[in-house]
Amino acid sequence: MKTVITLNFMFKWTTLLIPSTTLLVVNMVGVVAGSSYAMNSGYQSWGPLFGKLFFAFWVIVHFCPFLKGLMGKENRMPTIVVVWSILLASIFSLLWVRIDPFTTRVTGPDVQYFGVNC
């Protein structure tokens, strides 16, 4: 007689789903926020928006099959993954707005006023 021993392991995929779902949510929010900003800012803001939208759509298109494959047989994502992803996406968005790396901030005295040419 041949004995076959099978071991059943239960993998919890929720921790693997959180970063990828967060990236997906951040890019979807970025598409909506960027499009609304371009609509409100006028014609000159549409040029830089197309490159950003292309990259955001590229990320969304490439992450959707990954998430569908990891969702399991029920074809449903656990609620805790959605909650954590939205929470992390909100935190990253608020930090990005607070840091705002694309605007120049002037701190300190105006050096031209004092006659110093740096």
Backbone bond lengths (Angstrom), bond angles and torsions (degrees), N, CA, C in turn:
res aa  C-N    CA-C-N  psi(-1)  N-CA   C-N-CA  omega(-1)  CA-C   N-CA-C  phi
1 M - - - 1.441 - - 1.523 109.22 -
2 K 1.300 113.40 142.91 1.457 119.75 179.10 1.536 108.92 -107.42
3 T 1.301 116.05 126.32 1.454 120.75 -178.97 1.527 109.12 -104.27
4 V 1.288 115.19 128.14 1.461 120.93 178.69 1.519 107.81 -111.67
5 I 1.288 114.54 123.30 1.463 119.79 179.11 1.525 107.31 -104.77
6 T 1.281 115.92 122.72 1.467 119.87 176.85 1.515 108.39 -114.45
7 L 1.280 113.67 137.34 1.460 119.65 177.35 1.525 108.01 -110.32
8 N 1.266 116.19 127.48 1.454 120.94 178.40 1.524 108.38 -102.80
9 F 1.292 114.12 118.64 1.456 120.69 176.68 1.514 108.17 -107.06
10 M 1.309 114.74 143.27 1.454 119.23 176.74 1.523 108.28 -107.70
11 F 1.296 115.54 116.50 1.451 120.76 179.29 1.524 108.65 -96.44
12 K 1.286 115.30 137.09 1.457 119.92 175.30 1.523 107.55 -102.16
13 W 1.304 115.72 107.83 1.457 121.48 -175.74 1.521 112.42 -85.69
14 T 1.308 118.01 -1.74 1.460 119.19 -174.56 1.522 112.13 -62.55
15 T 1.319 117.63 -38.38 1.465 118.15 -179.04 1.519 111.56 -70.43
16 L 1.312 118.06 -26.48 1.463 120.52 176.53 1.521 112.07 -78.56
17 L 1.302 116.95 -24.73 1.457 120.61 -179.09 1.526 113.35 -79.75
18 I 1.318 117.61 -25.49 1.472 120.54 -173.19 1.531 112.75 -62.99
19 P 1.354 121.22 -50.98 1.476 118.94 -179.41 1.529 113.31 -63.18
20 S 1.324 117.07 -41.88 1.461 118.75 -178.97 1.522 111.93 -68.78
21 T 1.313 117.42 -37.82 1.463 120.10 176.93 1.523 110.65 -68.35
22 T 1.326 116.95 -35.80 1.464 120.42 177.21 1.525 110.70 -63.45
23 L 1.335 117.35 -43.69 1.467 120.25 176.41 1.523 111.65 -61.49
24 L 1.304 115.84 -39.53 1.462 119.76 178.63 1.530 111.14 -64.69
25 V 1.328 117.08 -43.86 1.468 121.14 179.91 1.530 110.71 -66.22
26 V 1.339 117.69 -42.48 1.469 121.04 179.72 1.525 110.33 -61.85
27 N 1.319 117.94 -41.42 1.460 120.20 179.55 1.521 112.10 -69.63
28 M 1.323 118.14 -36.51 1.462 119.50 177.05 1.529 111.08 -67.09
29 V 1.321 116.14 -40.92 1.464 119.59 176.75 1.531 110.09 -65.53
30 G 1.327 116.54 -37.81 1.466 120.61 178.31 1.521 112.68 -63.94
31 V 1.315 117.25 -37.74 1.464 120.74 177.53 1.521 110.02 -64.12
32 V 1.315 116.43 -45.44 1.475 120.12 -179.29 1.527 110.56 -67.31
33 A 1.328 117.49 -45.75 1.471 120.52 -178.35 1.526 111.38 -66.74
34 G 1.333 116.86 -41.74 1.466 119.77 179.25 1.510 112.65 -65.79
35 S 1.317 117.24 -40.69 1.464 120.52 178.49 1.517 111.59 -66.07
36 S 1.327 117.26 -42.07 1.463 119.28 179.23 1.523 111.35 -67.56
37 Y 1.346 116.96 -36.55 1.468 119.78 176.93 1.526 110.73 -64.77
38 A 1.338 116.66 -41.37 1.466 120.02 -179.86 1.526 111.03 -66.43
39 M 1.322 117.59 -36.74 1.459 120.06 178.59 1.525 111.24 -66.39
40 N 1.321 116.89 -35.31 1.459 120.48 -178.39 1.514 113.43 -83.69
41 S 1.350 118.21 -22.39 1.464 120.75 -173.32 1.515 114.38 -91.82
42 G 1.289 118.72 -19.39 1.449 119.72 178.08 1.515 113.07 108.12
43 Y 1.324 114.87 -172.68 1.459 122.36 -171.34 1.525 113.95 -65.51
44 Q 1.309 118.16 -37.04 1.466 121.25 -174.91 1.525 113.35 -67.62
45 S 1.311 119.46 -18.06 1.462 121.04 -178.99 1.528 113.10 -89.51
46 W 1.334 118.49 -6.34 1.455 120.33 -178.36 1.517 112.61 -75.62
47 G 1.325 118.66 -30.36 1.462 121.92 -179.54 1.516 113.25 -60.86
48 P 1.332 118.24 -56.42 1.471 118.89 178.50 1.525 113.65 -65.78
49 L 1.338 116.81 -23.05 1.457 119.61 -177.74 1.527 112.06 -68.04
50 F 1.330 118.26 -33.82 1.457 119.94 -175.40 1.517 112.58 -64.08
51 G 1.322 118.19 -38.15 1.462 120.50 176.35 1.519 111.89 -65.77
52 K 1.306 116.43 -41.17 1.461 120.53 178.79 1.527 111.36 -67.20
53 L 1.333 116.57 -41.10 1.455 119.86 178.35 1.519 111.38 -65.89
54 F 1.335 116.98 -38.30 1.462 119.94 178.55 1.524 110.57 -60.48
55 F 1.326 117.38 -46.71 1.466 120.13 -179.74 1.524 111.25 -67.11
56 A 1.320 117.57 -40.01 1.468 120.13 179.66 1.528 110.70 -64.47
57 F 1.337 117.51 -43.19 1.461 119.62 177.44 1.528 111.18 -66.44
58 W 1.324 117.34 -34.23 1.457 121.11 177.12 1.527 110.73 -61.34
59 V 1.325 116.54 -43.91 1.464 120.91 178.60 1.526 110.35 -65.97
60 I 1.319 117.53 -43.53 1.465 121.27 -179.32 1.524 110.69 -62.48
61 V 1.320 117.20 -45.54 1.466 120.93 -178.02 1.525 111.01 -65.28
62 H 1.330 117.51 -37.26 1.460 119.81 -178.40 1.530 113.36 -79.85
63 F 1.301 118.97 -23.66 1.462 120.56 179.68 1.524 113.67 -88.71
64 C 1.317 118.60 -23.19 1.469 120.12 -179.41 1.529 113.13 -60.86
65 P 1.339 120.74 -47.90 1.478 118.40 177.24 1.525 112.77 -64.38
66 F 1.322 117.05 -34.18 1.459 120.84 177.18 1.522 110.75 -61.10
67 L 1.311 116.40 -46.05 1.461 119.96 179.67 1.524 111.92 -68.89
68 K 1.318 117.38 -37.17 1.469 119.87 177.75 1.520 110.70 -63.78
69 G 1.337 116.71 -37.59 1.454 119.68 179.23 1.514 112.91 -69.92
70 L 1.310 117.89 -31.69 1.453 120.58 -178.78 1.520 113.91 -87.85
71 M 1.320 117.68 -7.41 1.461 119.06 -177.00 1.520 113.24 -72.14
72 G 1.297 118.70 -19.41 1.460 120.28 176.26 1.505 113.34 95.41
73 K 1.312 113.99 -170.27 1.462 120.59 -174.61 1.523 112.46 -74.05
74 E 1.297 116.73 -27.38 1.460 118.51 -178.63 1.519 112.31 -74.16
75 N 1.338 116.63 -14.29 1.460 122.96 -178.36 1.534 110.94 57.99
76 R 1.310 114.22 39.21 1.460 121.27 -179.12 1.514 108.21 -142.97
77 M 1.295 116.21 136.04 1.449 121.31 179.64 1.525 109.61 -86.65
78 P 1.333 117.19 137.75 1.469 119.05 178.20 1.532 111.58 -60.71
79 T 1.303 115.42 144.65 1.458 121.18 -176.75 1.519 112.02 -62.77
80 I 1.321 117.58 -35.40 1.465 120.08 -178.24 1.523 111.28 -64.73
81 V 1.329 117.14 -31.53 1.466 120.71 177.41 1.521 110.06 -66.66
82 V 1.309 116.97 -42.80 1.463 121.02 179.32 1.525 110.16 -65.05
83 V 1.317 117.18 -42.87 1.475 120.96 -179.50 1.528 110.47 -63.64
84 W 1.344 117.60 -48.67 1.464 120.47 179.89 1.523 111.97 -64.10
85 S 1.327 117.12 -38.64 1.462 120.39 -179.56 1.519 111.67 -66.11
86 I 1.314 116.73 -43.21 1.471 119.40 178.14 1.519 110.38 -66.90
87 L 1.327 117.70 -38.14 1.466 120.75 177.11 1.527 111.18 -63.23
88 L 1.323 117.40 -47.37 1.464 120.27 179.16 1.527 111.71 -65.69
89 A 1.327 117.14 -40.01 1.465 119.90 177.67 1.521 110.92 -63.37
90 S 1.318 117.59 -38.14 1.472 120.68 177.10 1.516 111.25 -65.59
91 I 1.318 117.07 -42.41 1.467 120.65 179.27 1.527 110.47 -63.79
92 F 1.334 117.30 -46.16 1.467 120.50 178.91 1.520 111.50 -63.17
93 S 1.323 117.40 -39.45 1.464 120.46 178.88 1.516 111.48 -65.79
94 L 1.328 117.27 -43.36 1.461 119.99 178.64 1.523 111.83 -65.99
95 L 1.321 117.06 -38.11 1.465 119.72 175.56 1.519 111.55 -64.84
96 W 1.328 116.44 -39.78 1.466 120.18 179.09 1.528 110.66 -64.21
97 V 1.326 116.71 -41.00 1.463 120.07 178.21 1.524 110.25 -66.63
98 R 1.324 116.80 -37.91 1.471 120.17 -179.46 1.531 111.51 -69.97
99 I 1.331 117.15 -42.30 1.466 120.55 -179.57 1.519 110.54 -74.30
100 D 1.316 118.39 -45.71 1.466 125.68 178.39 1.526 111.34 45.24
101 P 1.327 118.74 71.00 1.462 121.03 -172.04 1.518 114.81 -73.44
102 F 1.318 119.26 -10.02 1.451 120.02 -175.72 1.519 114.13 -94.34
103 T 1.310 118.00 2.87 1.457 120.19 175.68 1.514 108.68 -112.02
104 T 1.309 115.36 143.30 1.462 119.48 179.00 1.518 108.75 -89.74
105 R 1.292 114.48 133.74 1.458 120.04 177.71 1.519 107.98 -111.09
106 V 1.282 114.32 133.72 1.453 119.60 177.95 1.515 107.57 -98.85
107 T 1.320 114.89 115.98 1.455 119.33 176.02 1.507 108.03 -122.66
108 G 1.269 115.56 141.27 1.456 119.93 -179.94 1.516 111.26 97.03
109 P 1.320 116.25 -178.23 1.468 120.53 -176.56 1.527 111.28 -74.93
110 D 1.321 115.22 156.91 1.451 121.92 175.74 1.519 108.22 -77.64
111 V 1.338 117.01 113.27 1.458 120.07 -174.15 1.511 112.32 -71.59
112 Q 1.320 119.00 -25.30 1.458 120.93 177.51 1.522 110.81 -68.89
113 Y 1.313 116.55 -31.03 1.451 121.17 179.87 1.521 111.00 -65.04
114 F 1.334 116.70 -36.98 1.456 121.37 -178.79 1.524 113.37 -87.36
115 G 1.319 117.74 0.16 1.465 120.34 177.00 1.513 113.73 85.27
116 V 1.330 117.83 12.32 1.454 121.01 178.90 1.526 107.80 -95.61
117 N 1.332 115.49 126.69 1.454 119.12 179.96 1.530 108.08 -107.92
118 C 1.298 116.52 103.14 1.471 120.39 -178.54 1.464 108.91 -92.33
